[in-house]
Amino acid sequence: GVKNLLPEKYRLFRNKAGKTAQQLFTEEHKALVVEAEKWLKGTSESCMLVTTLIATVTFAAAITVPGGNTSADSTSGNNGTPRVPAPSPSSIGGTPIFLHKDAFMVFAIADGFSLLFSITSVLIFLSILTSRYAEVDFLVSLPRKLILGLFTLFVSIVTLMVAFGAAFYVVLKPKIPFWAPIPVACVPVVALVFQFELFTELVFSTLWRNIFRRHKHRLIKLKAE
C-alpha cells in the first residue's frame, strides 16, 4: 500500500500537530472507510439472500427428486409416475425411480455441488458481515472474502442450472429432444456472465496486482544484486 512507498525511517516522523503519516492517512480516509463498509455490508446482505434461496431450493430438490421414489408395496412412484425398473431390488422402497439413468446422476451431482457451494457462500458472506471493518481489513482480507463469496455464488448458480437441465431432461425425455433444456438453462448463466465486471475488478485489484508487485520487487532485487 501507500505505507510501503514511504521509507521506513520516515514512518514515525511527526508533523507540527504531532501526528504520524499513518495517523494522517487514517483521518483523511475515515469517510471513505465508512462508505466502503456500508457498500460491502449491502452487497454481502444481497448476495447472502440469493445464496440462502439457492441452498433452500437445492436442499428441497435433493429430498423431492425428479420422478419420485419407488414404494415397496406399489407399482408407481409417490407422484403417480409408473415405476421404471432399477438395478436395485424392487422390494426396497424409497429408491429414486430414475436412479439408473445417467441424466439423474448428473442432476444428483450438480445439485450436491450447488448445495455445497451455496452454503459455503453463505458462510463467507456471514463472515464479511461480522468482520470488524478495520482499515487494514480493506486492503486484503475483506476483498479476498468478497472474491471467494462471489465465486462460490457463481458456481452454485451454474451448477443449479445444470441440475435443472438434467431434471428437465429426465422427466420429459419421451416428449422433448435432448438439447431442449440447454438453451433454457443457459439464459441465466449468460446473464450472470455480464455481471462479472465487479468480480474481475476485485480479482485484478486484489490478487493480480499483488502478484505483479511481488515479481516486480523480485526483479528489482535481482538487478540490485
C-alpha atoms as one frame of an Amber mdcrd trajectory, in Angstrom:
protein
   0.000   0.000   0.000   0.955   3.652   0.440   2.883   2.728   3.572   5.397
   0.737   1.531   6.165   3.784  -0.629   7.412   5.734   2.392  10.953   4.957
   3.600  10.843   3.170   6.944  12.857   5.831   8.770  10.225   8.469   7.923
   7.182   6.473   9.068   7.498   7.539  12.701   8.161  11.219  11.963   5.507
  13.601  13.275   4.258  16.858  11.818   3.605  20.098  13.714   0.342  18.647
  15.040   2.214  15.664  16.463   0.713  13.141  14.020   2.487  10.442  12.057
   1.865   9.726   8.372  -0.263   6.694   9.308  -2.462   8.779  11.609  -2.937
  11.443   8.939  -3.811   8.809   6.341  -6.385   7.240   8.686  -8.047  10.574
   9.478  -8.232  11.704   5.855  -9.760   8.406   4.703 -12.171   7.942   7.594
 -15.208   8.853   5.469 -14.054   6.504   2.710 -13.851   3.614   5.182 -17.412
   4.320   6.357 -18.713   4.368   2.772 -16.819   1.178   1.919 -18.229  -0.550
   4.994 -21.772   0.474   4.060 -21.360  -0.744   0.460 -19.737  -4.018   1.488
 -22.467  -4.787   4.026 -25.205  -4.053   1.483 -23.536  -6.223  -1.165 -22.965
  -9.071   1.276 -26.559  -8.982   2.524 -27.943  -9.102  -1.034 -25.633 -11.935
  -2.075 -26.336 -13.849   1.123 -30.078 -13.647   0.433 -29.548 -15.151  -3.034
 -27.272 -17.931  -1.775 -29.742 -18.772   1.000 -32.527 -19.145  -1.568 -30.291
 -21.362  -3.720 -29.402 -23.531  -0.722 -33.105 -23.877   0.135 -34.040 -24.854
  -3.431 -31.205 -27.362  -3.842 -31.932 -28.953  -0.460 -35.614 -29.329  -1.369
 -34.654 -30.774  -4.771 -32.432 -33.355  -3.084 -35.368 -34.555  -0.965 -38.049
 -34.475  -3.679 -36.081 -35.987  -6.550 -37.481 -35.831 -10.101 -39.910 -38.664
 -10.785 -40.273 -39.515  -7.113 -39.200 -42.651  -5.276 -40.185 -46.301  -5.502
 -42.512 -47.900  -2.994 -42.210 -51.428  -1.650 -45.956 -52.060  -1.909 -46.774
 -50.056  -5.035 -46.037 -50.139  -8.739 -45.702 -46.382  -9.070 -43.729 -43.536
  -7.570 -45.002 -41.100  -4.975 -46.343 -38.808  -7.700 -48.102 -41.489  -9.727
 -45.304 -41.910 -12.275 -45.027 -45.528 -13.489 -42.121 -47.275 -11.860 -39.102
 -47.841 -14.069 -37.116 -50.992 -13.296 -33.964 -50.193 -11.367 -30.875 -52.267
 -10.742 -31.608 -52.386  -7.019 -34.084 -54.906  -5.568 -37.662 -53.851  -6.176
 -38.643 -54.789  -2.657 -36.692 -51.856  -1.228 -38.794 -48.690  -1.071 -37.552
 -45.101  -1.176 -35.189 -45.604  -4.123 -35.368 -42.870  -6.800 -37.262 -44.126
  -9.829 -34.734 -42.750 -12.332 -31.673 -43.808 -10.340 -30.374 -45.967 -13.202
 -30.429 -43.071 -15.706 -27.219 -41.127 -16.404 -29.099 -37.824 -16.520 -30.361
 -38.428 -12.988 -26.789 -38.906 -11.747 -25.860 -35.611 -13.424 -28.767 -33.999
 -11.567 -27.713 -35.510  -8.230 -24.058 -34.473  -8.563 -24.870 -30.950  -9.796
 -27.469 -30.464  -7.063 -24.989 -31.615  -4.422 -22.302 -29.221  -5.683 -24.810
 -26.374  -5.827 -25.851 -27.007  -2.226 -22.223 -27.236  -1.090 -21.105 -24.021
  -2.806 -24.221 -22.077  -1.782 -23.765 -22.961   1.899 -20.070 -22.074   1.631
 -21.037 -18.745   0.078 -23.497 -18.043   2.897 -20.784 -18.645   5.498 -18.312
 -16.412   3.644 -20.747 -13.507   3.378 -21.685 -14.035   7.027 -18.010 -13.707
   7.958 -17.902 -10.428   5.996 -20.932  -9.080   7.856 -19.387  -9.975  11.225
 -15.973  -8.505  10.356 -14.509  -5.699  12.472 -14.083  -3.466   9.352 -10.728
  -2.118  10.438  -8.742  -0.030   7.993  -6.218  -2.808   7.357  -9.020  -5.314
   6.610  -9.998  -3.410   3.462  -6.536  -3.973   1.987  -6.554  -7.773   1.627
  -8.863  -9.654   3.997 -12.279  -8.264   3.020 -11.626  -8.102  -0.767 -10.444
 -11.712  -0.762 -13.512 -12.822   1.170 -15.751 -10.969  -1.273 -13.972 -12.571
  -4.251 -14.367 -16.040  -2.738 -18.001 -15.356  -1.844 -18.864 -14.180  -5.361
 -17.000 -17.118  -6.911 -18.885 -19.699  -4.834 -22.141 -17.870  -5.611 -21.454
 -18.031  -9.365 -20.570 -21.737  -9.164 -23.717 -22.523  -7.165 -25.881 -20.773
  -9.779 -24.201 -22.571 -12.693 -24.487 -25.993 -11.046 -28.103 -25.220 -10.139
 -28.844 -24.630 -13.821 -27.080 -27.891 -14.713 -29.232 -29.726 -12.167 -32.355
 -28.082 -13.567 -31.477 -29.077 -17.132 -30.773 -32.679 -16.105 -34.031 -32.950
 -14.135 -35.959 -31.377 -17.005 -34.485 -33.939 -19.396 -35.114 -36.928 -17.093
 -38.790 -36.147 -16.554 -39.696 -35.018 -20.094 -37.290 -37.148 -22.143 -40.017
 -39.008 -24.119 -41.585 -35.729 -25.311 -38.663 -33.350 -25.899 -35.303 -33.550
 -27.728 -32.198 -33.958 -25.589 -30.950 -30.418 -26.364 -34.149 -28.624 -25.270
 -33.069 -27.912 -21.640 -29.725 -26.445 -22.756 -30.925 -23.018 -24.026 -33.310
 -22.725 -21.069 -30.506 -23.332 -18.572 -28.024 -21.129 -20.447 -30.142 -17.954
 -20.293 -29.482 -17.190 -16.583 -25.854 -18.298 -16.926 -25.292 -15.851 -19.801
 -26.990 -13.107 -17.784 -24.644 -13.961 -14.922 -21.573 -13.589 -17.130 -22.475
  -9.949 -17.818 -22.240  -9.309 -14.063 -18.584 -10.398 -13.961 -17.249  -6.833
 -14.113 -17.199  -6.395 -10.331 -15.625  -9.823  -9.877 -12.873  -9.200 -12.435
 -12.099  -5.771 -10.971 -11.775  -7.279  -7.499  -9.504 -10.066  -8.733  -7.319
  -7.627 -10.660  -7.010  -5.062  -7.858  -6.578  -7.575  -5.020  -4.792 -10.625
  -6.400  -3.288  -9.782  -9.784  -1.635  -6.546  -8.664  -0.177  -8.227  -5.586
   1.336 -10.972  -7.750   2.651  -8.363 -10.198   4.216  -6.352  -7.365   5.961
  -9.446  -6.000   7.535 -10.194  -9.362   8.452  -6.535  -9.841  10.133  -6.319
  -6.444  11.921  -9.580  -7.155  13.281  -8.226 -10.451  14.462  -5.038  -8.751
  16.174  -7.095  -6.077  17.897  -9.289  -8.660  19.106  -6.242 -10.593  20.451
  -4.705  -7.386  22.398  -7.866  -6.655
